[in-house]
């Protein structure tokens, strides 16, 4: 689970490179836009 999350984070490193401090906030906003709880596993979203 954690490795998968790290994989997602690494894939978006370029997008949050200049916003590393607010990186998690960006992901929380992303999940909020999807209307999905942040506790749901990434692969549940992907598949």
C-alpha positions in Angstrom: 0.0 0.0 0.0 2.7 2.5 1.0 4.9 1.6 -1.9 2.0 2.2 -4.3 1.4 5.6 -2.8 5.1 6.4 -3.1 4.9 5.4 -6.7 2.0 7.8 -7.3 3.9 10.6 -5.6 7.1 9.9 -7.6 5.1 10.0 -10.8 3.9 13.5 -9.9 7.2 14.8 -8.6 7.5 17.2 -11.5 4.1 18.7 -10.8 4.8 19.3 -7.1 8.6 20.0 -7.5 8.2 23.6 -6.6 5.4 22.9 -4.1 7.0 20.2 -2.1 5.9 21.8 1.1 2.3 21.8 0.1 2.5 18.5 -1.8 0.2 16.5 0.4 -2.3 19.4 0.3 -2.4 19.1 -3.5 -3.1 15.4 -3.3 -5.8 16.0 -0.7 -7.5 18.5 -3.0 -7.2 16.0 -5.9 -9.0 13.3 -3.9 -11.6 15.8 -2.7 -12.3 16.8 -6.3 -12.8 13.1 -7.1 -15.1 12.9 -4.1 -13.0 10.0 -2.7 -11.8 9.6 0.8 -8.1 10.0 1.1 -7.9 6.7 3.0 -9.0 4.6 0.0 -6.2 2.6 -1.6 -4.9 4.1 -4.9 -5.4 0.8 -6.7 -9.1 0.9 -5.8 -9.3 4.2 -7.7 -7.1 2.9 -10.6 -9.1 -0.3 -11.0 
